[in-house]
Amino acid sequence: MGQLYLRENLTFEAAKMTISEGEENGKKSLYMEGICIQGDVKNANERVYPVRQIAEAVDTLNEQIKVCSVLGEVDHPDDLKINLDRVCHMITNMWMDGPNGYGKLKILPTPMGELVKTMLQSGVRLGVSSRGSGNVDPHNGHVSDFEIVTVDVVAQPSAPNAYPKAIYEGMMNMKYGHHILEMARESGKSGKIQKYLKDEVSRLIRDLKI
């Protein structure tokens, strides 16, 4: 039997998420930073991740970051594959602080990244979801052989629909939605387009009553 697909959600509050801006090579970027996986506590999925398992997974992921980009998506697919059309950020670093694995996510200038950036700047409180694999003891829920594949950006788990998904689908169903998506694709080329995108997505958030 192969390893299980493991996904764990954390709300904006539970992740102690902070949003910050940084500059790299003369370009400003937006970052999300907070807890990505909690250790030694039984979570909502009745699983317990021993601190040693998280620490080893964090070390492995950091080794991957040194040689290739570790990308994350909007929402969380039902497998471990990274879908490039849904990518919104890259993981720049992970580390341990107490029993928890923390991560720093750099929002990318992709269409979905620009939407996530606008939502964060508009006050939408997005959480994170670790995506990985491992074995789970059926008696006590303890996870072994744990591997983190990536960390995705998601809505609050209590929400009926993921904010990014609702906005994406809303755009496809509204008369000016396709225009906004095209703006997202072009937004990295112009400050005026970025401002227009922010205004239009903020209007879409209000129209969708999110």
Backbone as CSV, one residue per row, in Angstrom:
resi,resn,N_x,N_y,N_z,CA_x,CA_y,CA_z,C_x,C_y,C_z
1,MET,0.847,-1.190,0.000,0.000,0.000,0.000,0.885,1.243,0.000
2,GLY,0.586,2.202,-0.895,1.369,3.421,-0.984,1.018,4.397,0.129
3,GLN,1.785,5.470,0.186,1.539,6.490,1.193,0.238,7.233,0.906
4,LEU,-0.314,7.795,1.960,-1.569,8.522,1.845,-1.327,9.968,1.418
5,TYR,-2.301,10.515,0.727,-2.302,11.940,0.396,-2.793,12.693,1.633
6,LEU,-1.983,13.605,2.142,-2.303,14.310,3.384,-2.416,15.812,3.121
7,ARG,-3.509,16.383,3.581,-3.747,17.810,3.407,-4.255,18.378,4.722
8,GLU,-3.637,19.456,5.175,-4.025,20.051,6.457,-4.227,21.556,6.295
9,ASN,-5.411,22.023,6.652,-5.745,23.443,6.519,-5.496,24.216,7.811
10,LEU,-5.081,25.452,7.672,-4.971,26.373,8.801,-5.587,27.710,8.405
11,THR,-6.410,28.254,9.274,-6.994,29.560,9.000,-5.925,30.644,9.096
12,PHE,-6.268,31.812,8.630,-5.388,32.978,8.721,-4.954,33.185,10.171
13,GLU,-5.917,33.032,11.101,-5.617,33.248,12.518,-4.776,32.123,13.097
14,ALA,-5.154,30.873,12.807,-4.414,29.732,13.359,-2.977,29.689,12.845
15,ALA,-2.780,30.148,11.614,-1.439,30.172,11.033,-0.619,31.364,11.528
16,LYS,-1.248,32.244,12.310,-0.587,33.472,12.771,0.035,34.207,11.578
17,MET,-0.767,34.304,10.528,-0.293,34.809,9.250,0.021,36.298,9.302
18,THR,1.141,36.671,8.714,1.493,38.076,8.549,1.708,38.331,7.055
19,ILE,1.366,39.531,6.635,1.525,39.947,5.244,2.537,41.081,5.213
20,SER,3.512,40.982,4.332,4.551,42.011,4.281,4.984,42.242,2.840
21,GLU,5.653,43.362,2.634,6.211,43.673,1.321,7.729,43.625,1.401
22,GLY,8.367,43.205,0.324,9.815,43.183,0.252,10.253,43.566,-1.145
23,GLU,11.508,43.949,-1.272,12.029,44.356,-2.581,13.193,43.457,-2.964
24,GLU,13.155,42.977,-4.196,14.202,42.099,-4.707,14.494,42.480,-6.147
25,ASN,15.761,42.795,-6.427,16.171,43.222,-7.763,15.356,44.413,-8.252
26,GLY,15.067,45.317,-7.314,14.349,46.534,-7.666,12.854,46.365,-7.833
27,LYS,12.323,45.165,-7.595,10.895,44.920,-7.746,10.276,44.557,-6.398
28,LYS,9.120,45.144,-6.120,8.430,44.871,-4.866,7.604,43.592,-4.982
29,SER,7.598,42.815,-3.927,6.804,41.588,-3.878,6.031,41.539,-2.565
30,LEU,4.918,40.811,-2.591,4.107,40.613,-1.392,4.385,39.215,-0.855
31,TYR,4.463,39.100,0.486,4.785,37.828,1.126,3.733,37.475,2.173
32,MET,3.460,36.182,2.291,2.683,35.636,3.395,3.642,34.810,4.241
33,GLU,3.549,34.946,5.555,4.457,34.216,6.441,3.690,33.739,7.666
34,GLY,3.840,32.453,7.993,3.147,31.932,9.164,3.324,30.429,9.292
35,ILE,2.546,29.838,10.204,2.598,28.396,10.434,1.983,27.665,9.241
36,CYS,2.678,26.663,8.741,2.167,25.857,7.631,1.748,24.460,8.070
37,ILE,2.346,23.960,9.154,2.000,22.636,9.671,2.270,22.610,11.173
38,GLN,1.289,22.138,11.946,1.407,22.115,13.405,1.851,20.734,13.883
39,GLY,2.735,20.725,14.895,3.256,19.483,15.414,2.738,19.125,16.791
40,ASP,2.654,17.817,17.041,2.311,17.262,18.362,0.935,17.661,18.873
41,VAL,0.004,17.970,17.967,-1.383,18.217,18.370,-2.301,17.447,17.420
42,LYS,-3.414,16.953,17.938,-4.381,16.279,17.079,-5.174,17.338,16.336
43,ASN,-5.117,17.301,15.008,-5.788,18.340,14.233,-7.211,17.926,13.869
44,ALA,-7.855,18.743,13.032,-9.252,18.504,12.680,-9.442,17.197,11.922
45,ASN,-8.374,16.705,11.288,-8.446,15.441,10.569,-8.070,14.241,11.437
46,GLU,-7.967,14.484,12.747,-7.639,13.427,13.714,-6.246,12.850,13.488
47,ARG,-5.348,13.686,12.943,-3.979,13.249,12.723,-3.034,14.035,13.629
48,VAL,-1.926,13.374,14.004,-0.894,13.999,14.829,0.433,13.906,14.083
49,TYR,1.071,15.052,13.879,2.365,15.087,13.206,3.463,15.266,14.258
50,PRO,4.246,14.224,14.550,5.344,14.377,15.506,6.322,15.461,15.025
51,VAL,6.871,16.208,15.982,7.772,17.311,15.646,8.950,16.815,14.806
52,ARG,9.483,15.657,15.131,10.626,15.124,14.376,10.262,14.909,12.913
53,GLN,9.036,14.425,12.664,8.596,14.201,11.294,8.500,15.528,10.528
54,ILE,7.979,16.556,11.195,7.861,17.867,10.537,9.245,18.440,10.261
55,ALA,10.141,18.349,11.238,11.491,18.906,11.084,12.216,18.266,9.912
56,GLU,12.089,16.958,9.776,12.744,16.262,8.663,12.129,16.673,7.330
57,ALA,10.801,16.824,7.295,10.119,17.237,6.063,10.508,18.663,5.684
58,VAL,10.640,19.532,6.682,11.052,20.918,6.436,12.471,20.957,5.878
59,ASP,13.367,20.169,6.455,14.746,20.114,5.957,14.780,19.645,4.501
60,THR,13.998,18.620,4.190,13.962,18.088,2.819,13.443,19.136,1.845
61,LEU,12.388,19.855,2.248,11.822,20.878,1.366,12.823,22.006,1.128
62,ASN,13.550,22.398,2.164,14.550,23.460,1.998,15.669,23.026,1.054
63,GLU,16.010,21.751,1.075,16.999,21.249,0.128,16.462,21.350,-1.300
64,GLN,15.180,21.089,-1.476,14.565,21.212,-2.796,14.558,22.667,-3.254
65,ILE,14.291,23.589,-2.331,14.252,25.010,-2.671,15.597,25.487,-3.210
66,LYS,16.688,24.874,-2.739,18.019,25.278,-3.186,18.269,24.946,-4.654
67,VAL,17.587,23.927,-5.169,17.871,23.473,-6.532,16.723,23.733,-7.511
68,CYS,15.527,23.993,-7.014,14.400,24.256,-7.914,13.327,25.046,-7.175
69,SER,12.437,25.658,-7.922,11.357,26.438,-7.327,10.270,25.503,-6.806
70,VAL,9.855,25.734,-5.563,8.745,24.975,-4.988,7.510,25.870,-5.071
71,LEU,6.599,25.520,-5.963,5.440,26.353,-6.265,4.204,25.871,-5.513
72,GLY,3.292,26.807,-5.244,2.033,26.483,-4.593,0.872,27.074,-5.368
73,GLU,-0.318,26.539,-5.135,-1.500,26.912,-5.907,-2.539,27.662,-5.079
74,VAL,-3.509,28.187,-5.795,-4.745,28.666,-5.187,-5.638,27.443,-4.983
75,ASP,-6.208,27.320,-3.781,-7.006,26.149,-3.407,-6.115,24.912,-3.392
76,HIS,-6.707,23.750,-3.190,-5.895,22.541,-3.064,-6.499,21.427,-3.917
77,PRO,-5.757,20.963,-4.923,-6.253,19.848,-5.732,-6.270,18.556,-4.924
78,ASP,-6.855,17.538,-5.509,-6.978,16.257,-4.810,-5.837,15.303,-5.129
79,ASP,-4.699,15.848,-5.491,-3.516,15.015,-5.716,-2.276,15.863,-5.439
80,LEU,-1.107,15.302,-5.703,0.143,15.990,-5.379,0.749,16.735,-6.571
81,LYS,0.044,16.736,-7.692,0.554,17.394,-8.889,0.415,18.906,-8.772
82,ILE,1.400,19.643,-9.291,1.339,21.100,-9.334,0.780,21.513,-10.685
83,ASN,-0.339,22.231,-10.667,-0.978,22.710,-11.887,-0.514,24.138,-12.155
84,LEU,0.262,24.329,-13.216,0.895,25.623,-13.459,-0.120,26.746,-13.676
85,ASP,-1.296,26.422,-14.220,-2.286,27.479,-14.449,-2.923,27.959,-13.149
86,ARG,-2.692,27.240,-12.038,-3.262,27.635,-10.744,-2.204,28.180,-9.788
87,VAL,-0.941,28.232,-10.221,0.141,28.669,-9.334,-0.021,30.147,-8.980
88,CYS,0.153,30.465,-7.704,0.049,31.863,-7.258,1.249,32.299,-6.427
89,HIS,2.095,31.356,-5.992,3.223,31.740,-5.136,4.329,30.692,-5.198
90,MET,5.470,31.054,-4.647,6.549,30.095,-4.445,6.971,30.143,-2.988
91,ILE,7.426,29.016,-2.460,7.910,28.954,-1.076,9.378,29.356,-1.087
92,THR,9.714,30.403,-0.359,11.106,30.860,-0.337,11.903,30.233,0.793
93,ASN,11.204,29.796,1.852,11.922,29.234,3.003,10.934,28.573,3.947
94,MET,11.388,27.528,4.626,10.622,26.946,5.732,11.566,26.723,6.897
95,TRP,11.021,26.778,8.109,11.840,26.607,9.298,10.971,26.135,10.468
96,MET,11.624,25.638,11.500,10.931,25.196,12.703,10.950,26.290,13.754
97,ASP,9.841,26.446,14.440,9.757,27.349,15.591,8.893,26.630,16.619
98,GLY,9.535,26.117,17.666,8.809,25.264,18.604,8.371,24.001,17.882
99,PRO,7.124,23.544,18.071,6.680,22.300,17.440,6.171,22.487,16.013
100,ASN,6.143,23.719,15.525,5.483,24.009,14.254,6.455,24.306,13.116
101,GLY,6.020,23.966,11.902,6.773,24.300,10.714,6.235,25.579,10.105
102,TYR,7.080,26.589,10.013,6.695,27.887,9.442,7.164,27.978,8.002
103,GLY,6.512,28.849,7.225,6.936,29.052,5.856,6.733,30.490,5.423
104,LYS,7.505,30.888,4.418,7.370,32.209,3.812,7.028,32.011,2.344
105,LEU,5.907,32.596,1.913,5.412,32.434,0.553,5.518,33.759,-0.189
106,LYS,6.141,33.738,-1.348,6.258,34.924,-2.189,5.168,34.878,-3.256
107,ILE,4.272,35.876,-3.244,3.195,35.932,-4.224,3.784,36.303,-5.579
108,LEU,3.483,35.482,-6.595,4.054,35.663,-7.927,3.131,36.496,-8.820
109,PRO,3.699,37.148,-9.852,2.884,37.951,-10.773,2.209,37.107,-11.844
110,THR,1.638,35.962,-11.444,0.821,35.143,-12.340,-0.614,35.636,-12.249
111,PRO,-1.497,35.238,-13.165,-2.899,35.671,-13.041,-3.498,35.356,-11.676
112,MET,-3.298,34.118,-11.175,-3.867,33.779,-9.866,-3.110,34.477,-8.739
113,GLY,-1.808,34.684,-8.926,-1.036,35.409,-7.920,-1.501,36.848,-7.780
114,GLU,-1.790,37.491,-8.902,-2.276,38.867,-8.853,-3.632,38.937,-8.166
115,LEU,-4.462,37.923,-8.374,-5.764,37.891,-7.703,-5.594,37.707,-6.195
116,VAL,-4.695,36.799,-5.799,-4.429,36.593,-4.374,-3.875,37.873,-3.755
117,LYS,-2.947,38.515,-4.438,-2.367,39.773,-3.951,-3.441,40.822,-3.734
118,THR,-4.335,40.959,-4.699,-5.405,41.954,-4.581,-6.350,41.616,-3.444
119,MET,-6.661,40.333,-3.275,-7.541,39.944,-2.179,-6.901,40.252,-0.830
120,LEU,-5.617,39.940,-0.672,-4.928,40.218,0.589,-4.903,41.716,0.863
121,GLN,-4.617,42.504,-0.170,-4.570,43.959,0.002,-5.949,44.543,0.249
122,SER,-6.997,43.790,-0.129,-8.371,44.242,0.108,-8.918,43.748,1.439
123,GLY,-8.090,43.042,2.201,-8.498,42.612,3.536,-9.062,41.216,3.635
124,VAL,-9.032,40.435,2.535,-9.502,39.047,2.594,-8.484,38.222,3.375
125,ARG,-8.948,37.467,4.350,-8.064,36.725,5.252,-7.927,35.286,4.737
126,LEU,-6.883,35.064,3.970,-6.645,33.753,3.378,-5.781,32.898,4.292
127,GLY,-6.049,31.606,4.302,-5.255,30.689,5.092,-4.315,29.884,4.221
128,VAL,-3.747,28.837,4.786,-2.818,27.983,4.042,-3.189,26.520,4.249
129,SER,-2.737,25.689,3.313,-2.991,24.257,3.397,-1.742,23.515,2.970
130,SER,-1.152,22.747,3.880,0.010,21.933,3.512,-0.483,20.737,2.704
131,ARG,0.337,20.344,1.725,-0.007,19.214,0.871,1.180,18.263,0.846
132,GLY,0.940,17.015,1.221,2.060,16.088,1.283,1.600,14.645,1.330
133,SER,2.493,13.774,1.764,2.186,12.351,1.830,2.812,11.753,3.085
134,GLY,2.320,10.596,3.468,2.840,9.921,4.642,1.978,8.733,5.018
135,ASN,2.360,8.062,6.081,1.584,6.952,6.628,0.933,7.396,7.932
136,VAL,-0.255,6.881,8.196,-0.999,7.263,9.400,-1.333,6.010,10.206
137,ASP,-0.940,6.006,11.475,-1.263,4.896,12.371,-2.779,4.903,12.632
138,PRO,-3.487,3.847,12.290,-4.949,3.832,12.447,-5.401,3.863,13.901
139,HIS,-4.511,3.579,14.835,-4.889,3.526,16.249,-4.782,4.885,16.939
140,ASN,-3.732,5.639,16.623,-3.560,6.916,17.326,-3.435,8.127,16.400
141,GLY,-3.489,7.882,15.087,-3.443,8.989,14.138,-2.065,9.584,13.917
142,HIS,-1.027,8.985,14.482,0.323,9.534,14.322,0.831,9.313,12.897
143,VAL,1.430,10.371,12.341,1.922,10.341,10.970,3.405,9.973,10.957
144,SER,3.793,9.106,10.021,5.199,8.744,9.839,5.553,8.872,8.360
145,ASP,6.860,8.864,8.072,7.341,8.982,6.687,6.728,10.188,5.984
146,PHE,6.649,11.288,6.712,5.960,12.474,6.216,6.824,13.257,5.240
147,GLU,6.214,13.710,4.163,6.886,14.550,3.175,5.965,15.700,2.785
148,ILE,6.484,16.925,2.823,5.727,18.087,2.376,6.036,18.313,0.903
149,VAL,5.004,18.336,0.078,5.188,18.615,-1.348,5.114,20.115,-1.613
150,THR,4.119,20.772,-0.999,3.986,22.217,-1.140,3.007,22.734,-0.093
151,VAL,2.810,24.037,-0.113,1.819,24.701,0.736,0.970,25.567,-0.182
152,ASP,-0.346,25.397,-0.131,-1.256,26.146,-0.987,-1.930,27.281,-0.210
153,VAL,-2.456,28.254,-0.949,-3.219,29.347,-0.360,-4.698,28.999,-0.489
154,VAL,-5.430,29.053,0.619,-6.832,28.638,0.623,-7.679,29.630,1.419
155,ALA,-8.993,29.447,1.320,-9.917,30.226,2.125,-9.942,29.681,3.541
156,GLN,-10.635,30.390,4.425,-10.858,29.850,5.756,-11.591,28.526,5.614
157,PRO,-11.140,27.460,6.287,-11.787,26.152,6.145,-13.277,26.161,6.435
158,SER,-13.757,27.093,7.267,-15.181,27.118,7.595,-16.014,27.728,6.482
159,ALA,-15.386,28.357,5.509,-16.124,29.004,4.425,-16.709,27.956,3.486
160,PRO,-17.922,28.182,2.953,-18.538,27.203,2.062,-17.823,27.064,0.730
161,ASN,-17.205,28.137,0.255,-16.456,28.095,-1.003,-15.151,28.835,-0.817
162,ALA,-14.103,28.342,-1.448,-12.809,29.019,-1.359,-12.910,30.368,-2.034
163,TYR,-12.426,31.419,-1.368,-12.483,32.759,-1.943,-11.858,32.823,-3.330
164,PRO,-10.617,32.322,-3.498,-10.017,32.420,-4.829,-10.856,31.715,-5.886
165,LYS,-11.389,30.531,-5.556,-12.192,29.790,-6.525,-13.470,30.549,-6.841
166,ALA,-14.107,31.128,-5.814,-15.333,31.878,-6.030,-15.085,33.077,-6.928
167,ILE,-13.962,33.748,-6.716,-13.644,34.913,-7.532,-13.334,34.490,-8.960
168,TYR,-12.566,33.430,-9.102,-12.216,32.956,-10.451,-13.479,32.568,-11.217
169,GLU,-14.362,31.793,-10.581,-15.583,31.381,-11.250,-16.508,32.570,-11.477
170,GLY,-16.500,33.504,-10.496,-17.313,34.702,-10.656,-16.889,35.517,-11.856
171,MET,-15.609,35.603,-12.071,-15.111,36.348,-13.224,-15.591,35.735,-14.520
172,MET,-15.628,34.409,-14.556,-16.032,33.742,-15.786,-17.523,33.922,-16.065
173,ASN,-18.288,34.262,-15.017,-19.736,34.371,-15.171,-20.234,35.805,-15.251
174,MET,-19.357,36.777,-15.041,-19.771,38.177,-15.060,-19.293,38.838,-16.341
175,LYS,-20.036,39.844,-16.782,-19.789,40.414,-18.104,-18.403,41.020,-18.240
176,TYR,-17.818,41.511,-17.133,-16.484,42.098,-17.225,-15.404,41.177,-16.650
177,GLY,-15.790,39.921,-16.339,-14.846,39.002,-15.714,-13.666,38.623,-16.581
178,HIS,-13.929,38.301,-17.852,-12.829,37.918,-18.739,-11.844,39.073,-18.901
179,HIS,-12.374,40.291,-18.875,-11.513,41.468,-19.001,-10.571,41.565,-17.810
180,ILE,-11.066,41.261,-16.596,-10.230,41.306,-15.397,-9.141,40.249,-15.469
181,LEU,-9.492,39.039,-15.931,-8.488,37.975,-16.034,-7.390,38.382,-17.010
182,GLU,-7.763,39.035,-18.102,-6.759,39.494,-19.062,-5.873,40.561,-18.421
183,MET,-6.473,41.412,-17.591,-5.687,42.408,-16.878,-4.673,41.737,-15.952
184,ALA,-5.084,40.630,-15.323,-4.168,39.906,-14.429,-2.968,39.389,-15.198
185,ARG,-3.201,38.919,-16.412,-2.102,38.394,-17.220,-1.118,39.499,-17.611
186,GLU,-1.632,40.725,-17.760,-0.801,41.828,-18.222,-0.312,42.722,-17.089
187,SER,-0.760,42.453,-15.862,-0.546,43.407,-14.779,0.912,43.625,-14.412
188,GLY,1.756,42.620,-14.664,3.165,42.767,-14.310,3.892,43.787,-15.173
189,LYS,3.270,44.244,-16.233,3.935,45.131,-17.183,3.635,46.598,-16.936
190,SER,2.669,46.910,-16.093,2.265,48.303,-15.938,1.692,48.563,-14.557
191,GLY,2.178,49.640,-13.920,1.630,50.030,-12.630,0.186,50.471,-12.746
192,LYS,-0.166,51.111,-13.850,-1.550,51.558,-14.052,-2.488,50.360,-14.157
193,ILE,-2.023,49.311,-14.850,-2.856,48.109,-14.976,-3.027,47.440,-13.617
194,GLN,-1.967,47.427,-12.805,-2.057,46.826,-11.473,-3.094,47.554,-10.628
195,LYS,-3.100,48.887,-10.699,-4.082,49.663,-9.935,-5.498,49.377,-10.443
196,TYR,-5.644,49.315,-11.761,-6.949,49.029,-12.340,-7.420,47.640,-11.914
197,LEU,-6.502,46.666,-11.938,-6.838,45.305,-11.530,-7.335,45.290,-10.089
198,LYS,-6.613,45.997,-9.197,-7.011,46.019,-7.794,-8.409,46.603,-7.639
199,ASP,-8.685,47.689,-8.351,-10.004,48.315,-8.260,-11.095,47.377,-8.771
200,GLU,-10.815,46.700,-9.889,-11.825,45.840,-10.495,-12.074,44.579,-9.660
201,VAL,-11.011,43.980,-9.106,-11.198,42.791,-8.276,-11.890,43.160,-6.976
202,SER,-11.575,44.327,-6.429,-12.270,44.785,-5.224,-13.759,44.938,-5.518
203,ARG,-14.083,45.452,-6.705,-15.493,45.586,-7.082,-16.133,44.212,-7.240
204,LEU,-15.375,43.263,-7.803,-15.896,41.906,-7.965,-16.143,41.255,-6.617
205,ILE,-15.243,41.472,-5.657,-15.430,40.919,-4.300,-16.730,41.455,-3.706
206,ARG,-16.976,42.750,-3.876,-18.224,43.332,-3.355,-19.441,42.758,-4.063
207,ASP,-19.350,42.601,-5.386,-20.479,42.070,-6.142,-20.801,40.624,-5.759
208,LEU,-19.733,39.848,-5.465,-19.926,38.455,-5.062,-20.320,38.328,-3.600
209,LYS,-20.249,39.470,-2.869,-20.595,39.503,-1.434,-19.753,38.500,-0.636
210,ILE,-18.448,38.470,-0.951,-17.532,37.583,-0.224,-17.075,38.242,1.046
